[in-house]
Amino acid sequence: MNGLVANNFYSMQENIKLSLLISLPIALVPFLLGDASLIPMVIAIQTFIFASNTGTSLKMDESSKWNKFELTLPVTRGSIIGAKYLSFLLLILLGITTSLTTVMVQKITGGELPQQFLLSGYSFGLQLAFCSIAIVYPLILKIGAEKSDTLLFAAAGIAVGLRFLIWYLLYLADDTIAFRSPAVDLVSLASALILFAASYAVSLRIYRSKEF
């Protein structure tokens, strides 16, 4: 499985470098603009941007015919799907690690860093990442990677819509709950994690029955 994960990252290495070039500089935005309220948005972008590389690896697998060749390797289809989802988790972890630069900049410069800003930023970024991957990957297995970028944007939109729906349902139960509240953050993140786990099961079933 280690080799499969390494291959996934090898096919994404240029896009990962581009993600770093984008995510590291924007850590300075709240400091340069003197607006701490931008911290959640910056952290969410940094956390999500690496997960947006999901389609890159799948496109290259398809164009190079690797998705057919890997079936000849002495690994099970379950291991192949497991390696993909492990790669997705590592991409998200890389996004989280990169987002710590925003926290460091605020700490070093003595800027404002409320705990709620961190919770809001990470919960939204992780929800976007987990939801987008959970929706996109099974669809790519089913219809191909050609339109993976379009699917990713659509999935991100669905993730945002899910967050609004969760807020609305919680608001109906308690009209004091705001859109950017800890309750919405935690329920949205929990829903994304459940969706991600379900996505793994669906992807495994699709891949095992898929004929190349």
Buried (B, 14 or more C-beta within 10 A) or exposed (E): EEEBBEBBBEBBEEBBEBBBEEBEEBBBBBBEEEEBEBBBBBBBBBBBBBBBBBBBBBBBBBEEEBBEEBEEEEBEBEBBBBBBBBBBBBBBEBBBEBBEBBBEBBEEBEBEBEEEBBBBBBBBBBBBBBBBBBBBBBBBBEEEBBBBBEBBEBBBEBBBEBBEEBBEEBBEEEEEBEBBBBBBBEBBBEBBBEBBEEBBEBBBEBBEEEEE
